[in-house]
Each structure stands twice: as structure tokens, then as C-alpha cells.
Amino acid sequence: NPMDETVELALKGGVTTVAAGPGSANVLGGTFFAYKTKGNCIDEMTIQNPIAMKAAFGENPKRCYKDKKIDTRMQISALLRETLEKTKEYLAKKEAGKDVAYDQKLEAMIPVIKKELPLKCHAHRADDILTVIRIAKEYDIEVTLDHATDARCIVEQIKESGFPCICGPSFGHKTKFELKSKSFKTPGVLNKAGILVSITTDSPVIPEQYLSLCAALAAKEGMDEYEAIKAITINPAKILKLDNRVGSIKAGKDADFIVCTKNILDTKNEIKSVYIDGKKAV
């Protein structure tokens, strides 16, 4: 909803591009898209749709589907595998020219099987992260490891997988058991290991205008300052495959940038103006 103050506050906070999509209640939730934070019509604000397919592991889908008997990690993995397998079979029949009944759900998964879209995987616990990696290898698909709360325990396995991590939100109480390792140290540890990492607010968990503060706290916990800035600029752009347009200031890109009084990691910094597509938005 572009009329929600969340969008305006994000813009004033220097956030120019956002990836938005379904939450983490469903094993497969639907697609994400990317939009600019200036405007009042989402169709005009959208810059790429879709950019990813959402999947979720762990406590969220377990709690949501407890009464429907999808309440174990094994069942969640089995349901995802079943869907990926059905999609492969469906696609093979289509490509072979066979008659096949149209299936909207499987059609949505074809870009995942063809590696045109990543599976955006909500996973906190180490075993869930490793399950994501295992399934990704089985079906030769691309994934992003979202939240990656326990990633510090399995750095080598994540590095070997080659998949990026989207860390956060790291503010607030540890409201679930699987958040017990939640820490602003995680982005720095992963970055030092050579893993592509970005930082998320997981809005509305943390308001988007505090994205730079999250990066500052990661730097406070040991992340290199320049790498912390990259974790909220070019790195997420690379993960979302939007780095040809946004994430840095370079000839040929969209010219999204901010003018501020201090380093953006400085809590006393003031954002004086925000430019989107080369035009002043704030």
C-alpha cells in the first residue's frame, strides 16, 4: 500500500528500493517484487516483478498448519520437495509437447526450476538452513538464506553452498526458540568468511528507516564499516539481481542516492535529501 506511512518514512530514511512479498506462514507463500519508494501507484513504482518465490521453514509454518497436520520439519520439507517434483514433471511434459492440464500453482514454480527466480527461504535454525541447502542441491535451484540466525554455527557449509544470506531483523526480544542466536555479529562473521551478505529490517518488524542503524550496529559488533554499508546498498542489489540498476552510483544506473550530513552509520547523521531516478524525492 503506497499510501501507508511506512513507504514515506522509508523514503525519508534514505531507502529508495524495497523488496516486498508474502510473510512466512506458508511453506510456499508466493512471489516477491521490487519497487521504488517514491510514488502513489504501486504499478508505476514497481521496477521488477517477480524477483523471487517465497518459502518458509521452521516454527512459522509449523505453528500456522498445526491443526492441518503439517507440524513437523519433515512434513515441511516433504511438501516442498513434492511441489518441486511435480513442477519438474509438469514442465517436462509441457516441453515435450504433451497435453497437460493448466496448473497455476505449478506455473508459478517453473521459474524456480529453471533458475530464473531464486527460492527466498525463511530459515533461522542451523538445521533448517542446511535443509534449504540440501534441497537446493537436489533440485539444482537458486536460493537465498533469509534471516540465517544460526549461520555463525555453519559458516563453512554456507560458504561452500555459494548461497547468499540476508541477515536480520536483529532488534527486539528473542520471541521464538529458534531466535536464541539472534545477533548483530552474524553479518560480520559471514562477510569475513567471504559470503555475500545483506542486512534486512524485515519491515514491519523493524521500520525501514532504521536500516542504516542496523548496519551501524553490525559495524559496532565487528563488521567492517565499508562492508556494513555495502550490506544495505550493493549487496542486496546483487542478491535481488537488480545491481544493473541500483545499489551503487555508476554511469548507466538509476541515479538513486542520498545527501546527508555525516557517515550513514553515524547515529547523528541527518538525511538532507533523497534522489530517485536522478530526481529529488525528498
MIZAVEX-398717 format. One record per residue (C-alpha): residue number from 1; residue in three letters; x, y, z. Coordinates in pm, 1 decimal. Example, Ala and Ser with C-alpha at 12.3 -4.5 7.8 and 13.67 -1.06 7.14 Angstrom:
REM MIZAVEX-398717
<r pos="1" code="ALA" u="1230.0" v="-450.0" w="780.0"/>
<r pos="2" code="SER" u="1367.0" v="-106.0" w="714.0"/>
This chain:
REM MIZAVEX-398717
<r pos="1" code="ASN" u="0.0" v="0.0" w="0.0"/>
<r pos="2" code="PRO" u="192.5" v="308.4" w="-120.0"/>
<r pos="3" code="MET" u="-36.5" v="528.0" w="90.0"/>
<r pos="4" code="ASP" u="87.6" v="365.5" w="411.5"/>
<r pos="5" code="GLU" u="326.1" v="590.3" w="604.1"/>
<r pos="6" code="THR" u="576.0" v="302.9" w="608.9"/>
<r pos="7" code="VAL" u="668.8" v="385.2" w="248.8"/>
<r pos="8" code="GLU" u="705.6" v="758.1" w="310.4"/>
<r pos="9" code="LEU" u="913.9" v="703.1" w="623.5"/>
<r pos="10" code="ALA" u="1137.6" v="459.0" w="437.2"/>
<r pos="11" code="LEU" u="1193.0" v="719.1" w="165.4"/>
<r pos="12" code="LYS" u="1275.0" v="991.8" w="417.2"/>
<r pos="13" code="GLY" u="1510.2" v="746.2" w="585.3"/>
<r pos="14" code="GLY" u="1705.7" v="706.3" w="262.1"/>
<r pos="15" code="VAL" u="1563.8" v="371.6" w="148.2"/>
<r pos="16" code="THR" u="1499.0" v="400.2" w="-224.8"/>
<r pos="17" code="THR" u="1428.8" v="40.9" w="-332.1"/>
<r pos="18" code="VAL" u="1240.4" v="-227.5" w="-141.3"/>
<r pos="19" code="ALA" u="1177.8" v="-598.9" w="-195.9"/>
<r pos="20" code="ALA" u="827.7" v="-685.1" w="-76.4"/>
<r pos="21" code="GLY" u="626.4" v="-1003.5" w="-63.3"/>
<r pos="22" code="PRO" u="436.0" v="-1257.0" w="145.5"/>
<r pos="23" code="GLY" u="517.3" v="-1342.8" w="504.4"/>
<r pos="24" code="SER" u="643.9" v="-1672.9" w="638.8"/>
<r pos="25" code="ALA" u="330.2" v="-1859.1" w="746.1"/>
<r pos="26" code="ASN" u="313.7" v="-2078.5" w="436.2"/>
<r pos="27" code="VAL" u="567.0" v="-2331.1" w="311.9"/>
<r pos="28" code="LEU" u="530.7" v="-2162.1" w="-26.6"/>
<r pos="29" code="GLY" u="389.1" v="-1812.9" w="6.7"/>
<r pos="30" code="GLY" u="405.0" v="-1652.5" w="-337.4"/>
<r pos="31" code="THR" u="627.2" v="-1411.3" w="-524.0"/>
<r pos="32" code="PHE" u="827.2" v="-1105.4" w="-419.3"/>
<r pos="33" code="PHE" u="864.5" v="-789.5" w="-627.0"/>
<r pos="34" code="ALA" u="1083.1" v="-477.9" w="-611.8"/>
<r pos="35" code="TYR" u="962.4" v="-119.4" w="-605.3"/>
<r pos="36" code="LYS" u="1091.2" v="234.7" w="-560.9"/>
<r pos="37" code="THR" u="965.0" v="424.7" w="-256.8"/>
<r pos="38" code="LYS" u="852.2" v="737.7" w="-446.2"/>
<r pos="39" code="GLY" u="500.4" v="747.3" w="-587.7"/>
<r pos="40" code="ASN" u="136.3" v="674.8" w="-512.5"/>
<r pos="41" code="CYS" u="62.7" v="392.4" w="-759.1"/>
<r pos="42" code="ILE" u="235.6" v="60.7" w="-699.8"/>
<r pos="43" code="ASP" u="216.9" v="-33.2" w="-1068.4"/>
<r pos="44" code="GLU" u="425.4" v="273.4" w="-1152.9"/>
<r pos="45" code="MET" u="660.8" v="224.1" w="-856.6"/>
<r pos="46" code="THR" u="741.0" v="-139.3" w="-940.9"/>
<r pos="47" code="ILE" u="1076.1" v="-194.4" w="-1111.1"/>
<r pos="48" code="GLN" u="1076.5" v="-573.9" w="-1133.6"/>
<r pos="49" code="ASN" u="806.2" v="-833.5" w="-1076.9"/>
<r pos="50" code="PRO" u="863.0" v="-1105.8" w="-977.3"/>
<r pos="51" code="ILE" u="1209.4" v="-1121.0" w="-820.8"/>
<r pos="52" code="ALA" u="1176.0" v="-1432.9" w="-602.4"/>
<r pos="53" code="MET" u="943.3" v="-1706.9" w="-476.9"/>
<r pos="54" code="LYS" u="892.8" v="-1716.1" w="-100.2"/>
<r pos="55" code="ALA" u="939.2" v="-2034.4" w="103.9"/>
<r pos="56" code="ALA" u="946.0" v="-2084.6" w="480.1"/>
<r pos="57" code="PHE" u="1098.2" v="-2339.6" w="714.4"/>
<r pos="58" code="GLY" u="1079.3" v="-2388.7" w="1089.9"/>
<r pos="59" code="GLU" u="840.4" v="-2260.0" w="1351.7"/>
<r pos="60" code="ASN" u="627.6" v="-2023.1" w="1141.6"/>
<r pos="61" code="PRO" u="471.1" v="-2279.4" w="904.8"/>
<r pos="62" code="LYS" u="465.9" v="-2536.4" w="1185.9"/>
<r pos="63" code="ARG" u="250.5" v="-2308.2" w="1400.2"/>
<r pos="64" code="CYS" u="29.3" v="-2197.5" w="1111.7"/>
<r pos="65" code="TYR" u="-55.8" v="-2550.6" w="997.8"/>
<r pos="66" code="LYS" u="-52.2" v="-2734.6" w="1328.8"/>
<r pos="67" code="ASP" u="-425.2" v="-2812.3" w="1307.0"/>
<r pos="68" code="LYS" u="-380.8" v="-2934.2" w="948.7"/>
<r pos="69" code="LYS" u="-112.1" v="-3184.5" w="1042.6"/>
<r pos="70" code="ILE" u="177.2" v="-3004.2" w="873.9"/>
<r pos="71" code="ASP" u="350.0" v="-2955.0" w="1205.0"/>
<r pos="72" code="THR" u="696.3" v="-3106.0" w="1169.5"/>
<r pos="73" code="ARG" u="1008.3" v="-3000.4" w="985.2"/>
<r pos="74" code="MET" u="998.9" v="-3329.1" w="793.6"/>
<r pos="75" code="GLN" u="649.8" v="-3253.9" w="663.0"/>
<r pos="76" code="ILE" u="752.0" v="-2903.6" w="554.8"/>
<r pos="77" code="SER" u="1049.7" v="-3041.0" w="361.5"/>
<r pos="78" code="ALA" u="837.5" v="-3318.2" w="211.5"/>
<r pos="79" code="LEU" u="573.0" v="-3071.3" w="94.2"/>
<r pos="80" code="LEU" u="835.2" v="-2851.7" w="-72.3"/>
<r pos="81" code="ARG" u="1003.8" v="-3149.9" w="-237.5"/>
<r pos="82" code="GLU" u="666.7" v="-3276.6" w="-359.9"/>
<r pos="83" code="THR" u="589.2" v="-2939.8" w="-518.0"/>
<r pos="84" code="LEU" u="931.8" v="-2915.0" w="-682.6"/>
<r pos="85" code="GLU" u="899.4" v="-3271.1" w="-814.3"/>
<r pos="86" code="LYS" u="552.0" v="-3204.6" w="-954.8"/>
<r pos="87" code="THR" u="679.0" v="-2886.3" w="-1118.0"/>
<r pos="88" code="LYS" u="966.6" v="-3072.7" w="-1285.2"/>
<r pos="89" code="GLU" u="726.5" v="-3334.8" w="-1421.8"/>
<r pos="90" code="TYR" u="477.0" v="-3069.2" w="-1532.7"/>
<r pos="91" code="LEU" u="749.3" v="-2870.2" w="-1711.2"/>
<r pos="92" code="ALA" u="892.4" v="-3181.7" w="-1879.2"/>
<r pos="93" code="LYS" u="551.0" v="-3269.1" w="-2022.9"/>
<r pos="94" code="LYS" u="499.7" v="-2914.2" w="-2148.4"/>
<r pos="95" code="GLU" u="840.7" v="-2902.0" w="-2313.4"/>
<r pos="96" code="ALA" u="776.8" v="-3241.5" w="-2472.8"/>
<r pos="97" code="GLY" u="459.6" v="-3104.6" w="-2630.3"/>
<r pos="98" code="LYS" u="229.5" v="-3335.1" w="-2435.3"/>
<r pos="99" code="ASP" u="-123.2" v="-3240.4" w="-2336.9"/>
<r pos="100" code="VAL" u="-118.9" v="-3121.7" w="-1978.1"/>
<r pos="101" code="ALA" u="-391.0" v="-2952.4" w="-1776.7"/>
<r pos="102" code="TYR" u="-301.2" v="-2594.3" w="-1686.5"/>
<r pos="103" code="ASP" u="-191.8" v="-2565.2" w="-1322.3"/>
<r pos="104" code="GLN" u="-149.2" v="-2209.7" w="-1198.8"/>
<r pos="105" code="LYS" u="46.3" v="-2312.7" w="-887.5"/>
<r pos="106" code="LEU" u="296.7" v="-2520.3" w="-1082.8"/>
<r pos="107" code="GLU" u="325.8" v="-2248.8" w="-1348.4"/>
<r pos="108" code="ALA" u="437.7" v="-2011.6" w="-1072.0"/>
<r pos="109" code="MET" u="711.5" v="-2256.6" w="-971.8"/>
<r pos="110" code="ILE" u="852.6" v="-2309.9" w="-1322.1"/>
<r pos="111" code="PRO" u="1086.5" v="-2004.8" w="-1298.7"/>
<r pos="112" code="VAL" u="1232.0" v="-2157.0" w="-980.5"/>
<r pos="113" code="ILE" u="1302.4" v="-2490.2" w="-1151.1"/>
<r pos="114" code="LYS" u="1452.6" v="-2306.1" w="-1449.8"/>
<r pos="115" code="LYS" u="1673.5" v="-2097.4" w="-1213.4"/>
<r pos="116" code="GLU" u="1512.1" v="-1778.0" w="-1337.0"/>
<r pos="117" code="LEU" u="1392.4" v="-1694.1" w="-984.8"/>
<r pos="118" code="PRO" u="1551.3" v="-1782.4" w="-650.6"/>
<r pos="119" code="LEU" u="1357.5" v="-1951.2" w="-373.7"/>
<r pos="120" code="LYS" u="1362.5" v="-1692.7" w="-94.8"/>
<r pos="121" code="CYS" u="1389.3" v="-1917.7" w="211.1"/>
<r pos="122" code="HIS" u="1292.0" v="-1806.3" w="561.1"/>
<r pos="123" code="ALA" u="1521.4" v="-2012.5" w="785.2"/>
<r pos="124" code="HIS" u="1654.6" v="-1938.8" w="1133.6"/>
<r pos="125" code="ARG" u="1786.8" v="-2263.0" w="1280.5"/>
<r pos="126" code="ALA" u="2105.9" v="-2424.0" w="1154.1"/>
<r pos="127" code="ASP" u="1926.5" v="-2747.2" w="1063.3"/>
<r pos="128" code="ASP" u="1667.9" v="-2553.0" w="861.9"/>
<r pos="129" code="ILE" u="1941.1" v="-2363.1" w="677.0"/>
<r pos="130" code="LEU" u="2115.1" v="-2691.2" w="595.1"/>
<r pos="131" code="THR" u="1784.3" v="-2839.0" w="477.8"/>
<r pos="132" code="VAL" u="1743.3" v="-2545.5" w="239.2"/>
<r pos="133" code="ILE" u="2093.2" v="-2604.2" w="101.2"/>
<r pos="134" code="ARG" u="2029.2" v="-2978.0" w="68.2"/>
<r pos="135" code="ILE" u="1702.8" v="-2931.2" w="-123.4"/>
<r pos="136" code="ALA" u="1859.1" v="-2663.2" w="-343.3"/>
<r pos="137" code="LYS" u="2133.1" v="-2906.6" w="-443.9"/>
<r pos="138" code="GLU" u="1884.1" v="-3189.4" w="-502.5"/>
<r pos="139" code="TYR" u="1677.4" v="-2982.8" w="-745.6"/>
<r pos="140" code="ASP" u="1953.4" v="-2756.6" w="-879.8"/>
<r pos="141" code="ILE" u="1775.5" v="-2434.8" w="-785.8"/>
<r pos="142" code="GLU" u="1891.4" v="-2096.7" w="-660.3"/>
<r pos="143" code="VAL" u="1804.2" v="-1989.7" w="-305.5"/>
<r pos="144" code="THR" u="1864.1" v="-1704.7" w="-64.6"/>
<r pos="145" code="LEU" u="1904.9" v="-1778.9" w="305.6"/>
<r pos="146" code="ASP" u="1676.8" v="-1527.5" w="475.7"/>
<r pos="147" code="HIS" u="1732.9" v="-1439.6" w="843.6"/>
<r pos="148" code="ALA" u="2005.9" v="-1707.3" w="875.9"/>
<r pos="149" code="THR" u="2004.0" v="-1659.4" w="1253.1"/>
<r pos="150" code="ASP" u="2219.4" v="-1964.7" w="1328.5"/>
<r pos="151" code="ALA" u="2451.5" v="-1904.1" w="1033.1"/>
<r pos="152" code="ARG" u="2751.2" v="-1842.1" w="1260.7"/>
<r pos="153" code="CYS" u="2738.8" v="-2213.7" w="1355.0"/>
<r pos="154" code="ILE" u="2764.1" v="-2338.6" w="995.3"/>
<r pos="155" code="VAL" u="2975.0" v="-2078.7" w="816.2"/>
<r pos="156" code="GLU" u="3178.3" v="-2329.1" w="613.2"/>
<r pos="157" code="GLN" u="2870.6" v="-2513.4" w="485.9"/>
<r pos="158" code="ILE" u="2708.0" v="-2188.0" w="377.3"/>
<r pos="159" code="LYS" u="3026.0" v="-2067.3" w="209.5"/>
<r pos="160" code="GLU" u="3059.0" v="-2396.3" w="21.8"/>
<r pos="161" code="SER" u="2698.3" v="-2371.2" w="-98.3"/>
<r pos="162" code="GLY" u="2761.8" v="-2033.5" w="-259.5"/>
<r pos="163" code="PHE" u="2422.3" v="-1903.3" w="-148.8"/>
<r pos="164" code="PRO" u="2384.7" v="-1550.2" w="-7.1"/>
<r pos="165" code="CYS" u="2249.7" v="-1462.3" w="337.3"/>
<r pos="166" code="ILE" u="2001.2" v="-1189.4" w="423.8"/>
<r pos="167" code="CYS" u="2054.9" v="-1124.0" w="794.7"/>
<r pos="168" code="GLY" u="1805.4" v="-977.6" w="1039.1"/>
<r pos="169" code="PRO" u="1596.2" v="-845.7" w="1191.1"/>
<r pos="170" code="SER" u="1827.5" v="-835.8" w="1491.6"/>
<r pos="171" code="PHE" u="1646.0" v="-583.9" w="1712.5"/>
<r pos="172" code="GLY" u="1397.1" v="-686.9" w="1976.7"/>
<r pos="173" code="HIS" u="1333.7" v="-980.1" w="2204.3"/>
<r pos="174" code="LYS" u="1405.9" v="-1339.8" w="2112.4"/>
<r pos="175" code="THR" u="1037.4" v="-1422.2" w="2084.0"/>
<r pos="176" code="LYS" u="1087.3" v="-1776.7" w="1949.9"/>
<r pos="177" code="PHE" u="1322.6" v="-2056.3" w="2049.2"/>
<r pos="178" code="GLU" u="1481.9" v="-2051.4" w="1704.1"/>
<r pos="179" code="LEU" u="1590.4" v="-1690.0" w="1761.4"/>
<r pos="180" code="LYS" u="1817.8" v="-1772.7" w="2055.4"/>
<r pos="181" code="SER" u="2130.6" v="-1696.4" w="1848.8"/>
<r pos="182" code="LYS" u="1998.4" v="-1367.1" w="1709.1"/>
<r pos="183" code="SER" u="2285.8" v="-1118.7" w="1698.3"/>
<r pos="184" code="PHE" u="2423.6" v="-821.7" w="1507.6"/>
<r pos="185" code="LYS" u="2753.5" v="-1013.9" w="1497.8"/>
<r pos="186" code="THR" u="2626.1" v="-1250.2" w="1228.6"/>
<r pos="187" code="PRO" u="2664.9" v="-1025.5" w="918.9"/>
<r pos="188" code="GLY" u="3028.1" v="-952.1" w="1005.3"/>
<r pos="189" code="VAL" u="3114.9" v="-1316.5" w="1065.0"/>
<r pos="190" code="LEU" u="2962.7" v="-1419.0" w="732.1"/>
<r pos="191" code="ASN" u="3125.0" v="-1131.9" w="545.1"/>
<r pos="192" code="LYS" u="3470.3" v="-1217.2" w="680.3"/>
<r pos="193" code="ALA" u="3418.3" v="-1572.5" w="553.4"/>
<r pos="194" code="GLY" u="3357.4" v="-1441.9" w="201.6"/>
<r pos="195" code="ILE" u="2980.9" v="-1496.8" w="196.6"/>
<r pos="196" code="LEU" u="2763.7" v="-1242.6" w="14.8"/>
<r pos="197" code="VAL" u="2554.6" v="-1088.0" w="291.9"/>
<r pos="198" code="SER" u="2293.5" v="-816.9" w="323.8"/>
<r pos="199" code="ILE" u="2101.5" v="-675.7" w="619.2"/>
<r pos="200" code="THR" u="1722.3" v="-661.3" w="641.2"/>
<r pos="201" code="THR" u="1480.3" v="-486.3" w="876.0"/>
<r pos="202" code="ASP" u="1209.2" v="-739.0" w="787.4"/>
<r pos="203" code="SER" u="967.3" v="-447.4" w="799.4"/>
<r pos="204" code="PRO" u="737.8" v="-401.3" w="985.6"/>
<r pos="205" code="VAL" u="943.3" v="-591.2" w="1248.6"/>
<r pos="206" code="ILE" u="1190.0" v="-302.0" w="1233.5"/>
<r pos="207" code="PRO" u="1077.9" v="12.1" w="1045.9"/>
<r pos="208" code="GLU" u="1267.9" v="50.9" w="718.2"/>
<r pos="209" code="GLN" u="1401.3" v="396.2" w="806.8"/>
<r pos="210" code="TYR" u="1625.0" v="227.1" w="1065.4"/>
<r pos="211" code="LEU" u="1807.8" v="15.2" w="807.1"/>
<r pos="212" code="SER" u="2125.2" v="223.7" w="837.4"/>
<r pos="213" code="LEU" u="2108.1" v="188.6" w="1216.4"/>
<r pos="214" code="CYS" u="2101.4" v="-190.1" w="1177.2"/>
<r pos="215" code="ALA" u="2414.5" v="-163.5" w="962.9"/>
<r pos="216" code="ALA" u="2575.2" v="60.7" w="1226.0"/>
<r pos="217" code="LEU" u="2505.8" v="-196.6" w="1497.1"/>
<r pos="218" code="ALA" u="2657.7" v="-468.3" w="1277.6"/>
<r pos="219" code="ALA" u="2968.9" v="-249.9" w="1247.2"/>
<r pos="220" code="LYS" u="2966.7" v="-199.2" w="1624.7"/>
<r pos="221" code="GLU" u="2971.2" v="-578.4" w="1661.4"/>
<r pos="222" code="GLY" u="3277.2" v="-619.8" w="1441.9"/>
<r pos="223" code="MET" u="3172.2" v="-581.2" w="1079.1"/>
<r pos="224" code="ASP" u="3398.2" v="-361.4" w="866.6"/>
<r pos="225" code="GLU" u="3222.7" v="-24.3" w="821.1"/>
<r pos="226" code="TYR" u="3253.9" v="-22.8" w="443.3"/>
<r pos="227" code="GLU" u="3122.5" v="-378.6" w="427.7"/>
<r pos="228" code="ALA" u="2831.4" v="-278.0" w="653.3"/>
<r pos="229" code="ILE" u="2740.6" v="-2.1" w="407.9"/>
<r pos="230" code="LYS" u="2763.4" v="-249.5" w="119.8"/>
<r pos="231" code="ALA" u="2528.9" v="-479.3" w="314.4"/>
<r pos="232" code="ILE" u="2249.7" v="-221.9" w="276.2"/>
<r pos="233" code="THR" u="2336.1" v="-99.5" w="-75.1"/>
<r pos="234" code="ILE" u="2511.5" v="-301.0" w="-344.6"/>
<r pos="235" code="ASN" u="2493.3" v="-641.6" w="-174.8"/>
<r pos="236" code="PRO" u="2112.8" v="-659.0" w="-155.1"/>
<r pos="237" code="ALA" u="2101.4" v="-527.6" w="-511.2"/>
<r pos="238" code="LYS" u="2324.7" v="-817.4" w="-618.5"/>
<r pos="239" code="ILE" u="2116.7" v="-1071.5" w="-425.1"/>
<r pos="240" code="LEU" u="1798.0" v="-940.6" w="-588.2"/>
<r pos="241" code="LYS" u="1972.8" v="-926.5" w="-927.2"/>
<r pos="242" code="LEU" u="1899.1" v="-555.4" w="-952.0"/>
<r pos="243" code="ASP" u="2261.2" v="-438.8" w="-937.3"/>
<r pos="244" code="ASN" u="2248.5" v="-334.3" w="-1303.2"/>
<r pos="245" code="ARG" u="2011.9" v="-56.6" w="-1191.2"/>
<r pos="246" code="VAL" u="2053.3" v="16.8" w="-820.2"/>
<r pos="247" code="GLY" u="2286.4" v="-35.7" w="-525.5"/>
<r pos="248" code="SER" u="2567.6" v="198.6" w="-628.9"/>
<r pos="249" code="ILE" u="2629.9" v="525.5" w="-810.2"/>
<r pos="250" code="LYS" u="2756.1" v="444.1" w="-1156.4"/>
<r pos="251" code="ALA" u="2702.0" v="564.7" w="-1511.6"/>
<r pos="252" code="GLY" u="2401.5" v="393.7" w="-1665.0"/>
<r pos="253" code="LYS" u="2230.2" v="313.1" w="-1334.9"/>
<r pos="254" code="ASP" u="1911.8" v="470.0" w="-1198.5"/>
<r pos="255" code="ALA" u="2080.0" v="753.8" w="-1004.6"/>
<r pos="256" code="ASP" u="1926.2" v="674.4" w="-667.4"/>
<r pos="257" code="PHE" u="2126.4" v="842.1" w="-390.7"/>
<r pos="258" code="ILE" u="2105.5" v="1042.9" w="-69.7"/>
<r pos="259" code="VAL" u="2268.1" v="1362.0" w="56.0"/>
<r pos="260" code="CYS" u="2348.4" v="1353.7" w="426.6"/>
<r pos="261" code="THR" u="2548.8" v="1537.0" w="690.9"/>
<r pos="262" code="LYS" u="2765.6" v="1250.8" w="816.7"/>
<r pos="263" code="ASN" u="2856.9" v="887.0" w="752.0"/>
<r pos="264" code="ILE" u="2527.5" v="698.6" w="721.9"/>
<r pos="265" code="LEU" u="2641.7" v="470.5" w="1005.3"/>
<r pos="266" code="ASP" u="2667.2" v="770.4" w="1238.7"/>
<r pos="267" code="THR" u="2356.9" v="791.8" w="1458.4"/>
<r pos="268" code="LYS" u="2378.1" v="1173.7" w="1442.7"/>
<r pos="269" code="ASN" u="2359.4" v="1170.9" w="1064.4"/>
<r pos="270" code="GLU" u="2079.6" v="1370.8" w="902.9"/>
<r pos="271" code="ILE" u="1947.3" v="1287.8" w="558.3"/>
<r pos="272" code="LYS" u="1902.1" v="1620.4" w="380.9"/>
<r pos="273" code="SER" u="1766.7" v="1493.5" w="50.1"/>
<r pos="274" code="VAL" u="1687.7" v="1174.4" w="-138.5"/>
<r pos="275" code="TYR" u="1705.7" v="1132.3" w="-515.9"/>
<r pos="276" code="ILE" u="1531.8" v="858.2" w="-713.8"/>
<r pos="277" code="ASP" u="1596.6" v="816.8" w="-1085.6"/>
<r pos="278" code="GLY" u="1800.5" v="1135.9" w="-1071.3"/>
<r pos="279" code="LYS" u="1508.0" v="1342.8" w="-943.1"/>
<r pos="280" code="LYS" u="1473.3" v="1487.7" w="-595.4"/>
<r pos="281" code="ALA" u="1217.2" v="1285.3" w="-399.9"/>
<r pos="282" code="VAL" u="1275.1" v="1436.8" w="-54.3"/>
